[in-house]
């Protein structure tokens, strides 16, 4: 590992200033990705800004207006254990529980996971389906943007030098809206998604009142599938229309072939997972044969 300067500011303003003044600086949160890359020598870094002493970056709290704030330095393990999350946003707890190993979950942070911008990341699809906003503090102050707009490409976000993602604001969904995240992977433990699917669904009888379908690992960034969602809203929750929506979702994706799966295989898996997720969130029995 190449030598570097280490700083641990205790305020956001100082941290932002350090990042702005040093183009070769990087933020250190949990370190589960950054430290590995530094040891490999794949990053040229002259300053590491450790943000773990900044108190505003921690905590899971209820906010006015029916919002839940999740601090960027919340560990995945803490997200999975949080009573607030398990009661109000259970899909996030189950998603976090099934990510990586226990050791990684104890270190990896939500902010770091999102800023890493891996197309196969598990949290992003569920959070996007929940209409989460990210809170960003930078040299020009604080702003909020939809999480879906944070990502530009694999490993690339819209964050500028000096910007710090401080947390998430997640609106509480309708109490009858159901969410699920499903992923297809090669191994049962500690493996990344070949395909990930998050679905949020609100129904009354066979009528779909709200639908959010978000795909992971099938495009350069987490992919919302608006045409598939619209198909459910307009066509209802019949077996034929669910099949049609799954086909549309697969057509909206732009998967690649890599060492883990071909593009064609991924598109077939999208259909399977989207159908399964719709049936489970709609709480209806899938017709076989």
C-alpha positions in Angstrom: 0.0 0.0 0.0 1.3 3.4 -0.9 1.8 6.1 1.8 -1.0 8.6 2.4 -2.1 11.3 4.9 -4.9 10.4 7.3 -7.3 12.9 8.8 -10.4 12.3 11.0 -12.5 15.5 11.1 -15.3 15.9 13.6 -17.6 18.2 11.5 -19.1 18.0 8.1 -17.8 21.4 7.1 -14.2 20.6 7.8 -14.5 17.2 6.1 -15.9 18.9 2.9 -13.1 21.5 3.0 -10.5 18.8 3.2 -12.0 16.9 0.2 -12.3 20.1 -1.9 -8.7 21.1 -1.2 -7.2 17.7 -2.0 -8.2 16.2 -5.4 -6.5 12.9 -4.5 -8.5 12.5 -1.3 -11.1 9.8 -0.6 -13.7 9.3 2.1 -13.2 6.4 4.6 -16.3 5.0 6.1 -16.5 1.2 6.8 -13.5 0.6 4.6 -14.7 -2.7 3.2 -14.1 -1.6 -0.4 -11.7 1.3 -0.2 -9.0 -0.5 1.9 -9.1 -3.5 -0.4 -8.5 -1.3 -3.5 -5.8 0.7 -1.7 -3.9 -2.5 -0.8 -4.1 -3.6 -4.4 -2.7 -0.3 -5.5 -5.6 0.4 -7.8 -6.3 3.8 -6.3 -3.9 6.8 -6.3 -4.8 8.5 -2.9 -2.8 11.1 -1.0 -5.3 11.8 1.7 -7.8 9.6 3.5 -10.6 11.5 5.2 -12.1 9.3 7.9 -15.7 10.5 8.6 -16.5 8.1 11.5 -16.2 10.9 14.1 -18.9 13.0 12.6 -22.1 12.5 14.8 -24.7 13.6 12.2 -23.9 10.5 10.0 -25.3 8.0 12.5 -28.7 6.9 13.6 -32.1 5.7 12.4 -34.8 8.1 13.4 -38.4 9.1 12.6 -38.8 12.6 11.0 -41.8 14.9 10.6 -43.9 14.2 7.5 -43.7 10.4 7.8 -40.1 10.0 6.9 -37.4 7.7 8.3 -33.8 9.1 8.4 -31.0 6.5 8.0 -27.5 7.9 8.7 -24.9 7.2 6.1 -22.6 5.5 8.6 -25.3 3.0 9.7 -23.7 -0.4 9.4 -25.6 -3.1 7.4 -25.9 -5.2 10.6 -27.5 -2.2 12.5 -29.9 -1.7 9.7 -30.9 -5.4 9.9 -31.3 -5.2 13.7 -33.1 -1.9 13.9 -36.6 -2.2 15.5 -37.7 0.9 13.5 -36.6 -0.6 10.2 -38.0 -4.1 11.0 -41.4 -2.6 11.9 -41.7 0.2 9.3 -39.4 -0.8 6.4 -38.9 -4.6 6.8 -37.7 -5.1 3.2 -34.5 -3.2 4.1 -33.9 -5.4 7.2 -34.3 -8.6 5.2 -32.2 -7.3 2.3 -29.4 -6.3 4.7 -29.5 -9.6 6.5 -28.8 -11.5 3.3 -25.9 -9.3 2.2 -22.2 -10.5 2.4 -20.9 -12.1 5.6 -21.5 -11.2 9.2 -18.1 -9.7 9.4 -18.7 -7.5 6.4 -22.1 -6.5 7.6 -20.7 -5.3 10.9 -18.3 -3.0 9.1 -19.9 -2.0 5.8 -22.0 1.2 5.8 -25.1 2.1 3.9 -23.5 5.3 2.5 -20.4 3.4 1.4 -22.5 0.7 -0.2 -24.5 3.2 -2.2 -21.5 5.4 -3.2 -19.6 2.3 -4.4 -22.3 2.2 -7.1 -21.9 -1.4 -7.9 -24.6 -2.5 -10.5 -25.1 -5.7 -8.5 -25.7 -3.9 -5.1 -28.7 -5.2 -3.2 -29.8 -2.2 -1.2 -30.3 0.2 -4.0 -33.2 -1.5 -5.8 -35.2 -1.8 -2.5 -34.5 1.8 -1.5 -35.4 3.1 -5.0 -38.7 1.1 -4.8 -39.3 2.8 -1.5 -38.8 6.2 -3.2 -35.8 7.0 -1.0 -34.0 10.4 -1.2 -30.3 10.9 -0.4 -29.1 13.8 1.6 -25.9 15.3 0.3 -23.7 18.0 2.0 -21.2 19.8 -0.1 -19.3 23.1 -0.4 -22.6 24.8 -1.5 -24.7 23.4 1.4 -27.2 20.6 1.7 -29.5 19.2 -1.0 -31.7 16.2 -1.4 -32.1 14.1 -4.6 -34.0 10.9 -5.4 -31.6 7.9 -4.9 -32.4 6.7 -8.4 -30.6 9.8 -9.8 -27.4 9.2 -7.7 -25.9 6.7 -10.1 -24.2 7.5 -13.4 -22.6 4.1 -14.2 -20.6 1.3 -12.6 -18.6 2.8 -9.8 -19.7 6.3 -10.7 -22.1 8.7 -9.0 -23.0 12.3 -9.4 -21.1 13.3 -6.3 -18.6 16.0 -6.9 -15.3 16.5 -5.0 -16.2 17.7 -1.6 -19.7 16.2 -1.5 -20.6 13.8 1.3 -23.7 11.6 1.3 -24.9 12.1 4.9 -28.0 9.8 4.9 -31.2 8.7 3.4 -34.8 9.9 3.9 -37.3 7.2 3.2 -41.0 8.0 3.1 -43.2 5.6 5.0 -45.3 3.7 2.4 -49.0 3.0 2.6 -49.5 0.4 5.4 -51.0 -2.1 3.0 -48.2 -1.8 0.4 -46.0 -4.8 0.3 -42.3 -4.9 -0.7 -39.9 -7.7 -1.5 -36.3 -8.1 -2.7 -35.3 -11.3 -4.5 -32.0 -12.1 -5.9 -30.6 -15.0 -8.0 -27.0 -16.0 -7.1 -24.8 -19.0 -7.7 -24.0 -19.7 -4.1 -26.4 -19.6 -1.2 -24.1 -17.5 1.0 -21.8 -14.5 0.5 -22.5 -14.1 -3.2 -23.5 -11.1 -5.3 -26.6 -11.0 -7.4 -26.7 -12.3 -10.9 -30.1 -10.6 -11.0 -31.8 -8.6 -8.3 -35.5 -7.6 -8.3 -37.3 -5.3 -5.9 -41.1 -4.9 -6.1 -43.4 -2.7 -4.1 -47.1 -3.3 -4.7 -50.4 -2.0 -3.3 -53.5 -3.7 -4.4 -57.2 -3.9 -3.8 -58.8 -7.1 -5.0 -57.4 -7.6 -8.5 -56.7 -3.9 -9.0 -53.1 -2.8 -8.7 -53.1 0.7 -7.2 -49.3 1.2 -6.9 -46.5 -0.7 -8.5 -42.7 -0.1 -8.3 -40.4 -2.6 -10.1 -36.6 -2.0 -9.8 -34.0 -4.3 -11.2 -30.4 -4.8 -10.2 -27.3 -6.3 -11.9 -29.0 -6.0 -15.3 -27.9 -2.5 -16.4 -25.0 -0.1 -15.6 -27.1 1.3 -12.8 -30.1 0.1 -10.7 -32.9 0.1 -13.3 -36.5 1.2 -12.7 -38.9 -0.6 -15.0 -41.7 1.9 -15.5 -43.4 0.2 -18.5 -43.7 -3.1 -16.5 -45.1 -1.1 -13.5 -47.6 0.6 -15.8 -48.7 -2.7 -17.2 -49.7 -3.8 -13.7 -51.5 -0.6 -13.0 -53.5 -0.7 -16.3 -54.0 -4.4 -16.7 -54.5 -5.6 -13.2 -53.2 -8.7 -11.4 -54.5 -11.5 -13.5 -52.1 -14.3 -14.3 -51.9 -13.3 -17.9 -51.1 -9.7 -17.1 -48.5 -10.6 -14.5 -46.8 -12.7 -17.2 -46.9 -9.8 -19.6 -45.4 -7.4 -17.0 -42.5 -9.8 -16.3 -41.8 -10.0 -20.1 -41.9 -6.2 -20.3 -39.5 -5.9 -17.4 -37.0 -8.2 -19.1 -37.3 -6.2 -22.3 -36.5 -3.0 -20.3 -33.3 -4.4 -19.0 -29.9 -4.2 -20.7 -27.9 -7.0 -19.2 -24.4 -8.0 -20.2 -22.6 -11.3 -20.5 -19.8 -11.8 -18.0 -18.1 -14.6 -16.0 -21.2 -15.2 -13.9 -24.0 -15.3 -16.5 -24.9 -14.5 -20.1 -27.2 -11.7 -21.0 -29.8 -14.1 -22.2 -29.8 -16.1 -19.0 -30.2 -12.9 -17.0 -33.2 -11.9 -19.0 -34.9 -15.2 -18.4 -34.2 -14.9 -14.6 -35.7 -11.4 -14.6 -39.0 -12.9 -15.8 -38.9 -15.6 -13.1 -38.1 -13.2 -10.3 -40.4 -10.4 -11.3 -43.3 -12.9 -11.5 -42.5 -14.4 -8.2 -42.1 -11.0 -6.5 -45.4 -9.8 -7.9 -47.3 -12.9 -6.7 -45.7 -12.6 -3.2 -46.3 -8.9 -2.8 -49.9 -9.2 -4.1 -50.4 -12.2 -1.8 -52.0 -14.3 -4.4 -51.1 -17.9 -5.4 -49.2 -18.3 -8.6 -50.9 -20.6 -11.2 -48.7 -23.5 -12.2 -48.7 -25.2 -15.6 
